[in-house]
Amino acid sequence: MSKYLLYLDQNIISRHVDGILNITKQSDFHLVYSREHFVEIKRSYDPETYLQVLENIDAKLLELNLDNCSARLNEIGTPAEHYDRYLKSCEDVPIHDTLFDSFLVRANGGDDKGELQKFPETLTNQLMHVLDTLPLSENDLDVPEFISAFKNILKESVESFGQQDNDILKMRKALGNEKGSFGAITGNNQILKIWDIVAQIYPDLTCEQFFGFDPVDKQGYDSWPIYLGIIGCCVVMDIIGFQAEKKSRKIEKIPNTRSDANHIAMGAFCTAILSGDERMVKRANAIYEYKSIGTKTLYLSS
């Protein structure tokens, strides 16, 4: 019988680094981390310290395979070696994962229009960098002309998006979430309880569609991967106000919000997920229950 997998949220690793917890190597089950830990470690002041902790506790890297919506445990190599490969992949793919953060901020009621207005320039610069690496022939597209036209389209889209009313409290009230009532929902079937209210506003949608588990555009997938569905659901939860935090309205905090969603998604492939973030655990629990995912949620209070 294979060992159980316990997924450690990054805040659990941080507590060990800060001397609040003492995590030790386990023999009965695997302690697990994912690429998302590297994303957060890269943002830290001392990546080597976190990598050393992962090695000391013999944590195993859980790698995602979106082609068949599965994950596998990589037991070969050290955390430092895996981290180096992660950094190399970031260099090879210059499109940054923070690119759309300004849109998420505005969708969540934030008002950082300055960052939003930078988006066309940022995206086209990154796209130009990618195109410059391709072996284009004389018969291929005129890159400068294409970039210029594309940038103009983006500017028009950003201007239109920026003019839309993004009063998040007004929107949540229209969905039936008055005075944070969605956050007060407890017990079983929390997502379905929310849907019972929201369905009256969107009679042509299904619960799966509204919460991001069954998008119209499946981008080539026969069925939308559960990993992406969970991340999409977390985005919807931010917007509608289910266990949401104000940090989702600040551009500098969006990476943390995105990491929370990715950790919940990776935890879906494990036996249990351990976190010190109560809101995140409540979201994970609601999502896992709704999708009949067997992962147990464990909250460790401070």
C-alpha positions as a LaTeX table, in Angstrom:
\begin{tabular}{lrrr}
\hline
Residue & $x$ (\AA) & $y$ (\AA) & $z$ (\AA) \\
\hline
Met1 & 0.00 & 0.00 & 0.00 \\
Ser2 & 1.36 & 3.42 & $-0.96$ \\
Lys3 & 1.95 & 6.01 & 1.75 \\
Tyr4 & $-0.49$ & 8.77 & 2.56 \\
Leu5 & 0.35 & 12.22 & 1.21 \\
Leu6 & 0.16 & 15.23 & 3.54 \\
Tyr7 & 0.36 & 18.51 & 1.60 \\
Leu8 & 1.96 & 21.32 & 3.61 \\
Asp9 & 0.80 & 24.84 & 2.89 \\
Gln10 & 3.68 & 27.31 & 2.63 \\
Asn11 & 2.62 & 29.00 & 5.87 \\
Ile12 & 3.34 & 25.74 & 7.70 \\
Ile13 & 6.89 & 25.72 & 6.31 \\
Ser14 & 7.23 & 29.38 & 7.34 \\
Arg15 & 6.22 & 28.58 & 10.90 \\
His16 & 9.00 & 26.01 & 11.03 \\
Val17 & 11.49 & 28.59 & 9.73 \\
Asp18 & 10.27 & 31.07 & 12.37 \\
Gly19 & 10.68 & 28.50 & 15.16 \\
Ile20 & 6.95 & 28.26 & 15.89 \\
Leu21 & 6.69 & 24.65 & 14.71 \\
Asn22 & 9.11 & 21.76 & 14.62 \\
Ile23 & 8.39 & 19.60 & 11.57 \\
Thr24 & 10.27 & 16.33 & 11.37 \\
Lys25 & 10.74 & 13.62 & 8.76 \\
Gln26 & 7.93 & 11.08 & 8.78 \\
Ser27 & 8.08 & 7.35 & 8.12 \\
Asp28 & 4.35 & 6.56 & 7.91 \\
Phe29 & 3.43 & 9.15 & 5.29 \\
His30 & 5.00 & 11.55 & 2.80 \\
Leu31 & 5.19 & 15.29 & 3.48 \\
Val32 & 4.43 & 16.95 & 0.16 \\
Tyr33 & 5.10 & 20.27 & $-1.55$ \\
Ser34 & 4.54 & 21.57 & $-5.09$ \\
Arg35 & 5.86 & 24.01 & $-7.66$ \\
Glu36 & 3.69 & 26.68 & $-6.02$ \\
His37 & 5.98 & 26.52 & $-3.00$ \\
Phe38 & 8.80 & 27.56 & $-5.32$ \\
Val39 & 6.72 & 30.52 & $-6.50$ \\
Glu40 & 6.38 & 31.67 & $-2.89$ \\
Ile41 & 9.94 & 30.79 & $-1.95$ \\
Lys42 & 11.18 & 32.91 & $-4.84$ \\
Arg43 & 9.35 & 35.88 & $-3.30$ \\
Ser44 & 10.97 & 35.27 & 0.10 \\
Tyr45 & 14.04 & 36.98 & 1.56 \\
Asp46 & 15.99 & 33.72 & 1.93 \\
Pro47 & 15.05 & 30.91 & $-0.49$ \\
Glu48 & 17.90 & 28.65 & 0.67 \\
Thr49 & 16.48 & 28.44 & 4.19 \\
Tyr50 & 13.11 & 27.19 & 2.95 \\
Leu51 & 14.71 & 24.71 & 0.57 \\
Gln52 & 16.84 & 23.34 & 3.40 \\
Val53 & 13.72 & 22.81 & 5.52 \\
Leu54 & 12.09 & 20.82 & 2.72 \\
Glu55 & 15.20 & 18.68 & 2.44 \\
Asn56 & 15.53 & 18.17 & 6.20 \\
Ile57 & 11.97 & 16.88 & 6.52 \\
Asp58 & 12.39 & 14.73 & 3.38 \\
Ala59 & 9.46 & 16.43 & 1.66 \\
Lys60 & 8.54 & 15.13 & $-1.80$ \\
Leu61 & 7.69 & 17.21 & $-4.86$ \\
Leu62 & 4.18 & 16.67 & $-6.26$ \\
Glu63 & 4.23 & 17.39 & $-10.00$ \\
Leu64 & 1.16 & 18.21 & $-12.04$ \\
Asn65 & 0.27 & 16.68 & $-15.41$ \\
Leu66 & $-2.53$ & 18.71 & $-16.98$ \\
Asp67 & $-2.61$ & 16.46 & $-20.06$ \\
Asn68 & $-4.40$ & 13.72 & $-18.14$ \\
Cys69 & $-5.36$ & 15.75 & $-15.04$ \\
Ser70 & $-3.16$ & 13.82 & $-12.66$ \\
Ala71 & $-0.21$ & 14.39 & $-10.34$ \\
Arg72 & 2.77 & 12.25 & $-9.49$ \\
Leu73 & 5.29 & 12.18 & $-6.69$ \\
Asn74 & 8.84 & 12.92 & $-7.78$ \\
Glu75 & 11.13 & 11.15 & $-5.32$ \\
Ile76 & 14.32 & 11.79 & $-7.28$ \\
Gly77 & 16.40 & 14.91 & $-6.70$ \\
Thr78 & 16.65 & 17.47 & $-3.90$ \\
Pro79 & 14.38 & 20.49 & $-3.34$ \\
Ala80 & 17.31 & 22.73 & $-4.36$ \\
Glu81 & 17.71 & 20.85 & $-7.65$ \\
His82 & 14.00 & 21.06 & $-8.37$ \\
Tyr83 & 14.05 & 24.77 & $-7.49$ \\
Asp84 & 16.90 & 25.40 & $-9.93$ \\
Arg85 & 14.88 & 23.73 & $-12.68$ \\
Tyr86 & 11.92 & 25.91 & $-11.76$ \\
Leu87 & 14.03 & 29.06 & $-12.07$ \\
Lys88 & 15.30 & 27.88 & $-15.47$ \\
Ser89 & 11.74 & 27.29 & $-16.67$ \\
Cys90 & 10.86 & 30.85 & $-15.64$ \\
Glu91 & 13.66 & 32.10 & $-17.87$ \\
Asp92 & 12.56 & 29.89 & $-20.77$ \\
Val93 & 8.95 & 31.10 & $-20.59$ \\
Pro94 & 9.07 & 34.90 & $-20.16$ \\
Ile95 & 5.27 & 35.37 & $-19.86$ \\
His96 & 4.92 & 36.21 & $-16.17$ \\
Asp97 & 2.16 & 34.69 & $-14.04$ \\
Thr98 & 1.49 & 38.16 & $-12.59$ \\
Leu99 & 0.46 & 39.53 & $-15.98$ \\
Phe100 & $-3.29$ & 39.59 & $-15.32$ \\
Asp101 & $-3.14$ & 40.63 & $-11.68$ \\
Ser102 & $-4.45$ & 44.14 & $-12.40$ \\
Phe103 & $-7.60$ & 42.62 & $-13.91$ \\
Leu104 & $-8.14$ & 40.45 & $-10.84$ \\
Val105 & $-7.71$ & 43.46 & $-8.57$ \\
Arg106 & $-10.34$ & 45.45 & $-10.43$ \\
Ala107 & $-12.71$ & 42.46 & $-10.64$ \\
Asn108 & $-12.43$ & 42.21 & $-6.85$ \\
Gly109 & $-13.33$ & 45.85 & $-6.31$ \\
Gly110 & $-9.83$ & 47.34 & $-6.27$ \\
Asp111 & $-9.06$ & 50.56 & $-8.09$ \\
Asp112 & $-5.45$ & 50.38 & $-9.26$ \\
Lys113 & $-6.05$ & 51.81 & $-12.74$ \\
Gly114 & $-2.40$ & 52.74 & $-13.11$ \\
Glu115 & $-1.35$ & 49.08 & $-13.19$ \\
Leu116 & $-4.28$ & 48.22 & $-15.46$ \\
Gln117 & $-3.22$ & 50.84 & $-18.00$ \\
Lys118 & 0.28 & 49.34 & $-18.13$ \\
Phe119 & $-1.12$ & 45.99 & $-19.24$ \\
Pro120 & $-1.08$ & 46.52 & $-23.07$ \\
Glu121 & 2.54 & 47.63 & $-23.00$ \\
Thr122 & 3.61 & 44.85 & $-20.64$ \\
Leu123 & 1.90 & 42.08 & $-22.57$ \\
Thr124 & 3.08 & 43.19 & $-25.99$ \\
Asn125 & 6.65 & 43.55 & $-24.73$ \\
Gln126 & 6.60 & 40.01 & $-23.38$ \\
Leu127 & 4.95 & 38.75 & $-26.56$ \\
Met128 & 7.59 & 40.49 & $-28.67$ \\
His129 & 10.27 & 38.74 & $-26.64$ \\
Val130 & 8.67 & 35.36 & $-27.38$ \\
Leu131 & 8.28 & 36.08 & $-31.10$ \\
Asp132 & 11.90 & 37.19 & $-31.32$ \\
Thr133 & 12.95 & 33.68 & $-30.31$ \\
Leu134 & 10.98 & 32.04 & $-33.13$ \\
Pro135 & 12.58 & 31.25 & $-36.52$ \\
Leu136 & 10.26 & 33.37 & $-38.69$ \\
Ser137 & 10.69 & 33.42 & $-42.46$ \\
Glu138 & 9.97 & 36.20 & $-44.94$ \\
Asn139 & 6.49 & 34.80 & $-45.55$ \\
Asp140 & 5.53 & 34.88 & $-41.89$ \\
Leu141 & 3.68 & 37.72 & $-40.16$ \\
Asp142 & 5.11 & 41.21 & $-39.92$ \\
Val143 & 5.92 & 41.19 & $-36.21$ \\
Pro144 & 6.11 & 44.98 & $-35.58$ \\
Glu145 & 2.85 & 45.56 & $-37.48$ \\
Phe146 & 1.15 & 42.70 & $-35.63$ \\
Ile147 & 2.35 & 43.94 & $-32.23$ \\
Ser148 & 1.21 & 47.48 & $-32.95$ \\
Ala149 & $-2.29$ & 46.37 & $-34.02$ \\
Phe150 & $-2.55$ & 43.98 & $-31.08$ \\
Lys151 & $-1.53$ & 46.71 & $-28.62$ \\
Asn152 & $-4.25$ & 49.03 & $-29.94$ \\
Ile153 & $-6.86$ & 46.31 & $-29.45$ \\
Leu154 & $-5.64$ & 45.74 & $-25.90$ \\
Lys155 & $-5.77$ & 49.46 & $-25.12$ \\
Glu156 & $-9.41$ & 49.63 & $-26.25$ \\
Ser157 & $-10.29$ & 46.56 & $-24.17$ \\
Val158 & $-8.53$ & 47.89 & $-21.08$ \\
Glu159 & $-10.21$ & 51.28 & $-21.42$ \\
Ser160 & $-13.63$ & 49.62 & $-21.68$ \\
Phe161 & $-12.93$ & 47.32 & $-18.73$ \\
Gly162 & $-11.65$ & 50.20 & $-16.61$ \\
Gln163 & $-14.86$ & 52.21 & $-17.18$ \\
Gln164 & $-17.11$ & 49.44 & $-15.87$ \\
Asp165 & $-18.59$ & 49.81 & $-12.41$ \\
Asn166 & $-16.58$ & 47.59 & $-10.07$ \\
Asp167 & $-18.32$ & 48.34 & $-6.79$ \\
Ile168 & $-17.79$ & 44.89 & $-5.29$ \\
Leu169 & $-20.29$ & 45.39 & $-2.46$ \\
Lys170 & $-23.01$ & 46.45 & $-4.88$ \\
Met171 & $-22.31$ & 43.43 & $-7.08$ \\
Arg172 & $-22.32$ & 41.02 & $-4.14$ \\
Lys173 & $-25.61$ & 42.48 & $-2.93$ \\
Ala174 & $-27.10$ & 41.90 & $-6.38$ \\
Leu175 & $-26.04$ & 38.25 & $-6.12$ \\
Gly176 & $-27.82$ & 37.88 & $-2.79$ \\
Asn177 & $-24.75$ & 38.26 & $-0.58$ \\
Glu178 & $-25.97$ & 40.99 & 1.73 \\
Lys179 & $-23.70$ & 42.04 & 4.60 \\
Gly180 & $-21.37$ & 39.08 & 4.10 \\
Ser181 & $-24.08$ & 36.43 & 4.34 \\
Phe182 & $-22.20$ & 34.02 & 2.05 \\
Gly183 & $-19.30$ & 33.98 & 4.48 \\
Ala184 & $-21.69$ & 33.02 & 7.28 \\
Ile185 & $-22.86$ & 29.87 & 5.49 \\
Thr186 & $-21.84$ & 26.77 & 7.42 \\
Gly187 & $-22.48$ & 23.05 & 7.45 \\
Asn188 & $-22.59$ & 20.71 & 4.49 \\
Asn189 & $-23.03$ & 21.64 & 0.82 \\
Gln190 & $-21.93$ & 25.25 & 1.20 \\
Ile191 & $-21.34$ & 25.76 & $-2.52$ \\
Leu192 & $-24.80$ & 24.38 & $-3.32$ \\
Lys193 & $-26.33$ & 26.64 & $-0.67$ \\
Ile194 & $-24.73$ & 29.64 & $-2.36$ \\
Trp195 & $-25.88$ & 28.40 & $-5.75$ \\
Asp196 & $-29.48$ & 28.14 & $-4.53$ \\
Ile197 & $-29.34$ & 31.91 & $-4.06$ \\
Val198 & $-27.27$ & 32.84 & $-7.13$ \\
Ala199 & $-29.25$ & 30.58 & $-9.50$ \\
Gln200 & $-32.16$ & 33.00 & $-9.27$ \\
Ile201 & $-29.94$ & 35.65 & $-10.88$ \\
Tyr202 & $-28.42$ & 33.35 & $-13.53$ \\
Pro203 & $-31.16$ & 30.88 & $-14.55$ \\
Asp204 & $-29.33$ & 29.97 & $-17.78$ \\
Leu205 & $-26.15$ & 28.83 & $-16.00$ \\
Thr206 & $-25.39$ & 25.68 & $-14.07$ \\
Cys207 & $-23.59$ & 25.58 & $-10.75$ \\
Glu208 & $-20.60$ & 23.99 & $-12.49$ \\
Gln209 & $-20.44$ & 26.81 & $-15.01$ \\
Phe210 & $-20.86$ & 29.61 & $-12.49$ \\
Phe211 & $-18.14$ & 28.34 & $-10.17$ \\
Gly212 & $-15.64$ & 27.72 & $-12.98$ \\
Phe213 & $-15.66$ & 23.93 & $-13.16$ \\
Asp214 & $-17.24$ & 23.80 & $-16.63$ \\
Pro215 & $-16.21$ & 26.85 & $-18.69$ \\
Val216 & $-17.65$ & 27.35 & $-22.18$ \\
Asp217 & $-14.16$ & 27.62 & $-23.68$ \\
Lys218 & $-12.32$ & 24.47 & $-22.63$ \\
Gln219 & $-9.18$ & 25.44 & $-24.58$ \\
Gly220 & $-8.90$ & 22.08 & $-26.31$ \\
Tyr221 & $-9.71$ & 19.90 & $-23.30$ \\
Asp222 & $-12.54$ & 17.36 & $-23.65$ \\
Ser223 & $-13.37$ & 18.11 & $-20.01$ \\
Trp224 & $-11.97$ & 20.92 & $-17.89$ \\
Pro225 & $-9.18$ & 19.68 & $-15.56$ \\
Ile226 & $-10.16$ & 19.68 & $-11.90$ \\
Tyr227 & $-6.95$ & 21.55 & $-11.07$ \\
Leu228 & $-7.98$ & 24.49 & $-13.27$ \\
Gly229 & $-11.56$ & 24.22 & $-12.09$ \\
Ile230 & $-10.52$ & 24.63 & $-8.46$ \\
Ile231 & $-8.42$ & 27.69 & $-9.29$ \\
Gly232 & $-11.33$ & 29.17 & $-11.24$ \\
Cys233 & $-13.66$ & 28.46 & $-8.34$ \\
Cys234 & $-11.36$ & 30.31 & $-5.95$ \\
Val235 & $-11.44$ & 33.34 & $-8.27$ \\
Val236 & $-15.25$ & 33.25 & $-8.21$ \\
Met237 & $-15.24$ & 32.90 & $-4.42$ \\
Asp238 & $-13.09$ & 36.04 & $-4.19$ \\
Ile239 & $-15.52$ & 38.00 & $-6.31$ \\
Ile240 & $-18.75$ & 36.85 & $-4.65$ \\
Gly241 & $-17.30$ & 37.16 & $-1.14$ \\
Phe242 & $-17.11$ & 33.59 & 0.15 \\
Gln243 & $-14.28$ & 33.44 & 2.70 \\
Ala244 & $-12.69$ & 36.30 & 0.76 \\
Glu245 & $-10.08$ & 38.70 & 2.07 \\
Lys246 & $-9.47$ & 42.36 & 1.27 \\
Lys247 & $-5.96$ & 41.42 & 0.09 \\
Ser248 & $-7.53$ & 40.32 & $-3.21$ \\
Arg249 & $-8.16$ & 44.03 & $-3.92$ \\
Lys250 & $-4.48$ & 45.00 & $-3.65$ \\
Ile251 & $-2.07$ & 44.43 & $-6.53$ \\
Glu252 & 0.82 & 43.53 & $-4.22$ \\
Lys253 & $-1.28$ & 40.86 & $-2.46$ \\
Ile254 & $-2.73$ & 39.12 & $-5.53$ \\
Pro255 & 0.24 & 36.70 & $-5.80$ \\
Asn256 & $-0.61$ & 35.44 & $-2.29$ \\
Thr257 & $-4.25$ & 34.96 & $-3.27$ \\
Arg258 & $-3.20$ & 33.08 & $-6.39$ \\
Ser259 & $-0.88$ & 30.85 & $-4.37$ \\
Asp260 & $-3.73$ & 29.97 & $-1.99$ \\
Ala261 & $-5.82$ & 28.77 & $-4.94$ \\
Asn262 & $-2.96$ & 26.76 & $-6.40$ \\
His263 & $-2.26$ & 25.09 & $-3.04$ \\
Ile264 & $-5.92$ & 24.07 & $-2.71$ \\
Ala265 & $-5.80$ & 22.68 & $-6.26$ \\
Met266 & $-2.63$ & 20.66 & $-5.62$ \\
Gly267 & $-3.99$ & 19.45 & $-2.30$ \\
Ala268 & $-6.80$ & 17.75 & $-4.22$ \\
Phe269 & $-4.31$ & 15.06 & $-5.28$ \\
Cys270 & $-3.29$ & 14.27 & $-1.68$ \\
Thr271 & $-4.68$ & 12.49 & 1.35 \\
Ala272 & $-4.80$ & 15.69 & 3.40 \\
Ile273 & $-3.78$ & 19.34 & 3.31 \\
Leu274 & $-2.47$ & 21.19 & 6.38 \\
Ser275 & $-2.63$ & 24.99 & 6.60 \\
Gly276 & $-2.57$ & 27.79 & 9.15 \\
Asp277 & $-4.92$ & 29.92 & 7.01 \\
Glu278 & $-8.46$ & 29.39 & 8.29 \\
Arg279 & $-10.19$ & 31.02 & 5.34 \\
Met280 & $-8.21$ & 28.91 & 2.89 \\
Val281 & $-9.05$ & 25.72 & 4.78 \\
Lys282 & $-12.76$ & 26.60 & 4.76 \\
Arg283 & $-12.63$ & 27.18 & 1.00 \\
Ala284 & $-10.76$ & 23.95 & 0.41 \\
Asn285 & $-13.24$ & 22.03 & 2.51 \\
Ala286 & $-16.22$ & 23.48 & 0.60 \\
Ile287 & $-14.61$ & 22.73 & $-2.78$ \\
Tyr288 & $-13.49$ & 19.20 & $-1.92$ \\
Glu289 & $-16.93$ & 18.33 & $-0.56$ \\
Tyr290 & $-18.72$ & 19.73 & $-3.60$ \\
Lys291 & $-16.48$ & 17.84 & $-6.05$ \\
Ser292 & $-16.47$ & 14.65 & $-3.91$ \\
Ile293 & $-12.69$ & 14.88 & $-3.47$ \\
Gly294 & $-11.47$ & 12.77 & $-0.57$ \\
Thr295 & $-8.75$ & 15.14 & 0.66 \\
Lys296 & $-9.05$ & 15.97 & 4.35 \\
Thr297 & $-8.56$ & 19.60 & 5.41 \\
Leu298 & $-6.52$ & 20.27 & 8.56 \\
Tyr299 & $-6.35$ & 23.71 & 10.15 \\
Leu300 & $-3.50$ & 24.54 & 12.52 \\
Ser301 & $-4.27$ & 27.69 & 14.48 \\
Ser302 & $-1.49$ & 30.02 & 15.52 \\
\hline
\end{tabular}
